């Protein structure tokens, strides 16, 4: 049986009844050129693409070569970090049999930052290895690698940045938080809403998953 990949879909989406972004006024930015960019809504768009490429791969793979993956939350709700982490810890307590990937887009105080970032908890853990693997798959894609710059931090010997984010330090399994770009920067936002870019990120995770699950 392959290792399990759990995708943490950050923040909320669009309430199907009200049509409103449930995390407003947080985690959103208005661009006059494209309107509102809602981070939680974008995270769900990426998850939908990931689901598509993973399912397509599994349909063609032998039973013992299929990727095991899941995500949470499954709907538009903005579930608290405490509840999300509790759910992930109930899914797995085996450090080497699962990884949690938290999907996000970033923002900065002056709205001019740009780039792709990976975060892990402080100290040396398996998450550092998995973050490096994801970074390698990002750099493997010539379009992603040319459209976004990786904001690297080699101060501890690897590419990812370290942070005390709750989802990174409270999960039993190693976790990597990925900021795919800065949604409050128009240049990044235009790239992030491009369906080709979204699909490339999804395929980046598929390449990572194949290597993570069986190696």
C-alpha positions in Angstrom: 0.0 0.0 0.0 1.3 3.4 -0.9 1.9 6.2 1.5 -1.0 8.7 2.1 -1.0 12.3 0.9 -3.4 14.6 2.7 -4.1 18.0 1.1 -5.0 20.7 3.5 -7.2 23.2 1.6 -6.6 26.5 3.3 -9.4 28.9 4.2 -13.0 28.9 3.0 -14.7 29.0 -0.4 -17.9 30.3 -1.9 -21.1 29.5 0.1 -23.4 27.8 -2.6 -26.5 29.3 -0.9 -25.4 32.9 -0.4 -22.8 33.1 -3.2 -20.5 34.9 -0.7 -16.9 34.2 0.1 -17.0 32.8 3.7 -13.6 34.0 4.8 -14.2 37.7 3.7 -12.9 40.2 4.4 -9.8 38.2 5.1 -7.7 36.3 2.6 -8.9 38.2 -0.4 -7.8 41.2 -2.5 -9.5 43.3 -5.1 -7.8 44.0 -8.4 -9.5 46.5 -10.8 -8.4 44.4 -13.7 -9.8 41.0 -12.6 -12.0 41.7 -9.6 -11.8 39.8 -6.3 -9.1 37.2 -5.8 -10.3 34.9 -3.0 -7.5 32.8 -1.7 -9.7 30.0 -0.3 -11.6 29.8 -3.6 -8.4 29.5 -5.5 -7.1 26.8 -3.2 -10.2 24.8 -4.0 -9.7 25.3 -7.8 -6.2 23.9 -7.4 -7.5 21.0 -5.4 -10.1 20.2 -8.1 -7.3 20.1 -10.7 -5.2 17.9 -8.4 -8.2 15.5 -7.9 -8.5 15.3 -11.7 -4.9 14.5 -12.5 -4.6 12.0 -9.6 -7.8 10.2 -10.5 -6.7 10.0 -14.2 -3.4 8.5 -13.1 -5.1 6.0 -10.8 -7.5 4.9 -13.5 -4.6 3.8 -15.6 -2.4 2.4 -12.8 -2.4 -1.1 -11.4 -4.1 -1.5 -8.1 -0.9 -1.7 -6.2 0.5 1.4 -8.0 -2.4 3.8 -7.3 -1.8 7.0 -5.3 -3.6 7.2 -2.0 -4.7 10.8 -1.3 -7.4 12.8 0.3 -8.2 16.4 1.2 -10.1 18.4 3.8 -12.3 20.3 4.0 -14.4 18.8 1.2 -16.8 21.8 0.9 -16.7 25.6 1.2 -16.4 25.8 5.0 -13.6 27.7 6.7 -12.7 25.0 9.2 -10.6 26.0 12.1 -6.9 25.0 12.2 -7.5 23.1 15.4 -10.3 21.0 13.8 -8.3 20.4 10.6 -5.2 19.3 12.4 -7.3 17.0 14.7 -8.7 15.4 11.6 -5.3 14.9 10.0 -3.9 13.3 13.2 -6.9 10.9 13.3 -6.1 9.9 9.7 -2.5 8.9 10.4 -0.1 8.7 13.3 2.7 7.1 11.3 5.5 9.7 10.6 6.9 7.9 7.6 3.6 6.8 6.0 1.9 10.1 5.3 2.6 13.7 4.4 0.3 16.8 4.7 0.5 19.4 2.0 -1.2 22.7 2.9 -2.4 24.6 -0.2 -2.2 28.4 -0.1 -1.6 31.6 -2.0 0.2 34.4 -0.2 -0.1 38.2 0.4 2.2 40.9 1.6 1.7 44.3 3.4 2.7 46.4 0.4 1.2 44.1 -2.2 4.3 43.9 -4.3 5.9 40.6 -3.2 6.1 37.8 -5.7 7.1 34.2 -5.9 6.7 30.6 -4.8 7.5 29.5 -1.3 7.6 26.3 0.8 7.4 26.2 4.6 8.2 23.5 7.1 8.3 23.4 10.9 11.5 24.4 12.7 14.3 21.9 13.0 15.3 19.0 10.7 12.3 16.7 10.0 11.0 14.6 7.1 9.1 17.6 6.0 12.4 19.2 4.8 13.0 16.2 2.5 9.4 16.4 1.1 9.6 20.2 0.6 12.8 19.7 -1.4 11.1 17.0 -3.5 8.2 19.4 -4.3 10.7 22.2 -5.1 12.5 19.8 -7.5 9.2 19.1 -9.3 8.4 22.8 -9.5 11.8 23.4 -11.1 11.2 20.5 -13.5 8.4 22.4 -15.1 9.9 25.0 -17.4 6.8 27.2 -17.4 6.4 27.3 -13.6 10.1 27.8 -13.2 10.1 30.8 -15.6 6.8 32.4 -14.4 7.5 32.2 -10.6 10.7 32.6 -8.6 11.3 30.3 -5.7 11.8 32.4 -2.6 14.6 30.2 -1.1 16.1 30.0 2.3 19.3 27.9 2.6 20.2 29.2 6.1 19.4 25.7 7.5 20.8 23.8 4.6 17.7 23.2 2.5 15.4 25.2 0.2 12.3 25.7 2.4 11.6 28.4 5.0 10.9 27.4 8.6 7.9 28.8 10.5 5.7 28.1 13.6 2.5 27.8 11.6 0.0 25.6 13.5 -0.6 23.2 10.7 3.2 22.5 10.5 4.0 22.0 14.1 0.9 20.3 15.5 0.4 17.5 12.9 1.7 14.0 13.7 2.8 13.4 10.1 5.3 15.8 8.5 3.7 18.8 6.8 4.7 21.2 4.1 2.8 24.5 3.6 3.1 25.8 0.0 2.5 29.4 -1.0 2.0 29.2 -4.8 2.3 32.9 -5.5 1.1 36.3 -4.1 -2.6 36.8 -4.8 -2.4 40.5 -3.9 0.2 41.2 -6.6 -1.5 41.6 -9.9 1.3 40.0 -11.9 1.2 36.8 -9.7 -2.6 36.9 -9.5 -3.0 36.8 -13.3 -0.7 33.8 -13.5 -2.5 32.0 -10.7 -5.9 32.3 -12.3 -4.5 30.8 -15.6 -5.9 27.3 -15.9 -2.7 26.1 -17.5 -0.7 27.2 -14.5 -3.2 25.6 -12.1 -2.9 22.3 -14.0 0.9 22.6 -14.0 0.8 22.9 -10.2 -1.5 19.8 -10.1 0.9 17.8 -12.2 3.8 19.0 -10.1 2.1 17.3 -7.1 1.4 14.2 -9.1 5.1 13.8 -10.0 5.9 14.3 -6.3 3.2 11.8 -5.3 4.6 9.1 -7.5 8.0 9.4 -6.0 6.8 9.9 -2.4 4.3 7.0 -2.4 6.5 4.2 -3.6 10.2 5.3 -2.9 
